[in-house]
Amino acid sequence: MTFQPVIPSGGLVGWRFLQRTYDAQLQSYSASGINERESRYFLENIGKVRSAEDLVSDRRLLQVALGAFGLEGDLDNRFFIQKILSDGTQARDALANRLADGRYREFANAFGLGPGDVPRTGSAQAMEEVVSDNLVARFEISVGDADETMRIALYAQHALRDIATQDGTEDRKWFDLMGLPPLRSMMETALGLPNSFAQLDIDKQLEVFKDRLNRATGSSDLAQFTESETLEKLTDTYLARNQIKQIQQVTSPAQTALILLGGGF
């Protein structure tokens, strides 16, 4: 039987319920038969992997490995994934370093199968983290099947915090965020940016992002999202704006105003 997350409604009401029940729902999802089998298989066999080819040749291992980074859509792109792993991230021209999506760098670093890397497949702690991240990501997918905005909000709770705490310049953090489609979508919605925004020059996008966030929070530095309160406010704004957008798609402006005045938010 396919796991069905419990989300009684959309918007902030549904989000509050999901927050309250998150641990119990994730535990229930993780304990399902198929997830337990796949997790156990990964932990029992990943230690045998010594090369990129070893990993991509075992579909069950690769599915968990990719899933941990939200890259499950690349499961059949074996040559591409093998190149990502075998290049590693040490060289500036490594494939993962040339892609806008920062998840590929995280993926390559997690297994350490590139030139000059120390393989991490033999580290029980590191591989247990991969299994845990895979379960979280797959749970988020199941939530997204019911409500995609909830999936993005869940993803942001850890992904945005990771970016906020990483080393590097403020601009580097912004470019990493802009390379992660879910976080980019959340930030665009929360800051009220139009759909055409992505057509701007990348440096202009950075300028606008920083200006809009500064006006909204008093700072353009993503490091502010290490604070739970700041992240919560951004999430609430994202969910509220998204709900308004959905209402506007099916109602007239006058009807939308009446709904909002009636306490919908």
N, C-alpha and C positions, 0 to 999 in steps of 0.2 A: 504494500500500500504506500503511495506517495505521501510524504510528509506535507501537511498543510499548516502553515503558521497561522496563529490566531491574531487577526488584525480587525477589530470590530468596526473601524471607520477610518477614513483618511484624515489628513491634516494633523493638527496639533493634538486632538483628542486621541486619535489612533496612535500617534507617536508616544504619548505619555503612557498608554497601555503597554505598548511594545517595550518601552524602557523598564516598566515595572516587572514584566514577565520575561525579560530577555534571558536571564540565566536559566530559568526552568525550561524555556522553549529550546534554547541551544542544547541543553543537556539531553532533552528528549530526542532531538534531531541526531545528535552525536551517537546516542545509544542504539539507534536503529540498526538492524542486522547488516545491511549492506555497508553502512559507514564503518561499523566495527570491523568487518572483514577487510575492507580496503585499507583501513588504518593499520591493522595488524600486518597485512601483507607488505605494506610499505616499510614498516619498521623492521620486519624480519629480513628484507631483501635489499634495502638501499645501501647497506654496508658493503655489499659485493660490487657496487658500482665504482669503477676506477676511471672512466672516461665518459665524454659526452655521448659517444656511440652506445656505450652500455646503457645509459639512461634512456635515450630515445628508442632503443630497441625493445624496451619493456613497456608496453602501453599502460599497464596498471600502475606502474611506478610513475610514469610520465604524467598520467592524469592527476594524481595527487600533487606531484611537484608543480605542475602548471596551475592547478586549482588554488594553491596556496597564495598565488600572486594575481588571481583574477584573470589568468591567461588561458583558461580552459578552451577558449575558441581556437587556439593554435595546436590542439591535440593532433590534428592530421598534417600539420606543417612540419614534418620531421626534419627535413633538410634545414629549414630556417632555424628551428630550435637547436639543432645540433651545432649550427654555426654560432648562435648566441652563446652556447655553453663552451664550445671549444675555443672561441676567441677570448673568453673571460672579459675582464674590464681593465686590466693593467695598461694596455696600449690605448693611446688616444683614438686610434682609428678602429678599435674593436667595434663590431657591429652594434652591440648594446649601447655603446657610447654615442653612436651616430643616430640613434632613434630618439624621437621626442618623448615617447612613452617611457618614463623612468622605471616602470615595473620590470622591464627587461634587464636593467642593470641590477636591480634587487634580486631577480631570479638567478642571474649568472653568479652573483656574489654568494648566494645562499649555498651553492654546491661546490664552488671553487675548483672547477675543472679546466680552467684556462691556463695559458702559459704564465709561470711565476706564481700561480695561486697554490695555496695549501688546501687540498681536498677536504671537504667538510662532511662527506657522506659517511665517514666512520664515526662522527660525533653523535652520540645518542641524544644529547641535549638539543643540538642544532636540528636534528631530524625530527625530534618530537615537536619542536616549534613549527616545523613545516607541516606536520600532521595537524596540529592545532589550528594553524592559520588556514589550512585547507577546509577544515570543518566549519570555521567561522565564515569563510568566503562562500562555501556552498550553502550554508544557512542563509546568508544574505541573498543568494540567488533565489532561493525558495521564497524569501520575503518579497523579492522583486517580482516574482511571478504573480503575486497578489497586488503589489503596489510598488512601482519602480522608485518613486520618491522616497519611500521608506528604506529601500535598499541603499540608495545614495546617502541618505542620512546616517545609516548604520556604518557604512564604509568610511564616511568622513570622521567618525568618532575616533578611529585609530589612524587612518591614513593622514589626515590633516595634522594630527598631533605628532606623528612621525616626522613630517616635513618641518613642523615648527621647532622640533628639538634637534634637527640635524645640523651638522657643521656647515659652514659656507656663508657666502654673502646673502643679503636680503634678496637681491635679484636672482641668485641661483635658486633659492627656495621658491621664488615665484615661477621661474621657468619650469621647475620640477612639478609644481602644482598644475601649470598650464599643460603639461604633458600627460596628465592623468585625467582622462575624459570624465569620470564621475565627479571629481573634485572641481574641475573646470565648470561643469554644468551647474553644480551647486553654487559656486561663487558667482557665476553670471546671473543666476536667478536671484540670489540673495541681494546682489548689488543693483538689480534692476536694469541689467544690460540687454539690449535687443538681440534678436537672432542673427542679425547681420554683423554683429561685433567681431566674429571670428574672421571676417574678410579683411580686417585691418592688418597693416604691417605688424609683425610680432612685437617690435619695440614699442609701437604705439599702443598695442594691447596692454603691454606691461605698464606703461604710463597711466592708462585709464584705470586698470585694475587697482593700482596703488592709490591713485587719487580718490576713487570711489570708496575704497576701504578706509582711507584716512578720514574722509568726510563722515563715514558711518560710525567709526569707532575711535577716532582721534589718533590713529596710528596706521601706517601702511605696512608695518613689519609683521610677518606671519608668526613670529615668535610669540605674539600675544595669545596664540591658540594653544599654548601649553597650559593656560588657565581654563579650568573647566567651565567657569561662568561665561567667559568670552565665547568659547566653542558652543555652549548651549544657546546663547543669544543668536549666533549666526545660524545655527540649525533651526531655531524657531522662526527666524526671519525667512529662511529658505522655504520651510514648509508652508508658512502663511502666504508668501508671495505665490508659491506654486498653486495653492488652493484657490487663490483669487484668480489666477490665470485660467484654471480649469472652469471656474464659475463663469468667467467672461466668455468662454468659448461656447457655452450653451445658453447664456442668458443675455438680455439687453443690458446696456449700462445702467438704466434706471432700476432694473430688477436687481442687479449686482449691488447697487447702493442700498436698496432696501434690505437685502440679506445681511450686508455688513452692519448696517445700523441696528438690525434686529439682534445683534450679539453673536453672529457667526464666528467672530474672532474675539 
